[in-house]
Amino acid sequence: MALAMLGIPRRYSHFVFGALQAGLTCLIAAGIASLPVTAAGPFLRHWAAAWLISWAAMLPVVLLAAPAIRALSVALTRDEPRVRSKP
C-alpha cells in the first residue's frame, strides 16, 4: 500500500489516529465557530452555544468517521518485525 511508505511503526498507530481525528474535529469545529456571529451576547453564553452546536455536529462525524480514520492510520503505519528473545 502506497501510504504505508511513511514507515511509522504500527505500535504508534494510536498517535496517528489521534492526529487524524483531532485534525478532522478541529477542521469542522473551526468552521462552525467561524460562522458570522449575528447576535452579540455575553461571551460565556456565546461560547456555550458554539460548543453545544459544535459538539452536536461532531458527534455523528466522529462516530461515522472513526472506522475510516482507523483504517487510514493502519495504512499509514507498518508492522514491525518481531524480535525473538533467546531462552
C-alpha positions as CSV (number, residue, x, y, z in Angstrom):
1,M,0.0,0.0,0.0
2,A,1.5,3.4,-1.0
3,L,0.5,5.2,2.2
4,A,2.5,2.7,4.3
5,M,5.7,4.1,2.9
6,L,5.8,6.6,5.7
7,G,7.2,3.7,7.7
8,I,5.7,4.6,11.0
9,P,5.7,1.5,13.2
10,R,2.2,0.1,13.8
11,R,2.6,0.4,17.6
12,Y,2.3,4.2,17.1
13,S,-1.0,3.9,15.1
14,H,-2.9,5.3,18.1
15,F,-0.9,8.5,17.8
16,V,-1.6,8.7,14.1
17,F,-5.3,8.0,14.7
18,G,-5.4,10.8,17.3
19,A,-3.7,13.3,15.0
20,L,-6.1,12.5,12.2
21,Q,-9.1,12.6,14.5
22,A,-8.0,15.9,16.0
23,G,-7.4,17.4,12.6
24,L,-10.9,16.4,11.4
25,T,-12.5,17.6,14.6
26,C,-10.8,20.9,14.6
27,L,-11.5,21.5,10.9
28,I,-15.2,21.1,11.4
29,A,-15.4,22.9,14.8
30,A,-13.4,25.8,13.5
31,G,-15.7,26.1,10.5
32,I,-18.7,26.2,12.8
33,A,-17.0,28.7,15.2
34,S,-16.0,30.9,12.3
35,L,-19.6,31.5,11.1
36,P,-20.5,35.1,11.4
37,V,-22.0,36.0,14.8
38,T,-25.4,37.5,14.2
39,A,-26.3,38.4,17.7
40,A,-23.6,39.7,20.1
41,G,-24.2,38.5,23.6
42,P,-22.2,37.7,26.7
43,F,-19.1,35.7,26.0
44,L,-19.9,32.7,28.1
45,R,-23.4,32.4,26.6
46,H,-22.0,32.6,23.0
47,W,-19.2,30.2,23.8
48,A,-21.6,27.7,25.4
49,A,-23.9,27.8,22.4
50,A,-21.0,27.5,19.9
51,W,-19.6,24.5,21.9
52,L,-23.0,22.8,22.0
53,I,-23.6,23.2,18.3
54,S,-20.0,22.0,17.5
55,W,-20.4,19.0,19.8
56,A,-23.8,18.1,18.3
57,A,-22.3,18.4,14.8
58,M,-19.1,16.4,15.7
59,L,-20.6,13.5,17.5
60,P,-22.1,11.8,14.4
61,V,-18.9,12.8,12.4
62,V,-16.7,11.1,14.9
63,L,-18.9,8.1,15.2
64,L,-19.1,7.7,11.4
65,A,-15.5,8.7,10.6
66,A,-13.7,6.7,13.2
67,P,-13.6,3.4,11.2
68,A,-12.2,5.3,8.2
69,I,-9.7,7.1,10.3
70,R,-8.7,3.9,12.0
71,A,-8.2,2.2,8.5
72,L,-6.1,5.3,7.4
73,S,-3.9,5.2,10.5
74,V,-3.3,1.5,9.8
75,A,-2.4,2.3,6.2
76,L,0.0,5.0,7.3
77,T,1.9,2.6,9.6
78,R,3.7,-0.7,9.1
79,D,4.1,-3.9,11.1
80,E,7.4,-4.2,12.8
81,P,9.4,-7.4,12.7
82,R,9.1,-9.5,15.8
83,V,12.2,-9.7,17.9
84,R,12.8,-13.1,19.4
85,S,14.5,-13.3,22.7
86,K,16.9,-16.1,23.4
87,P,15.7,-18.6,26.1
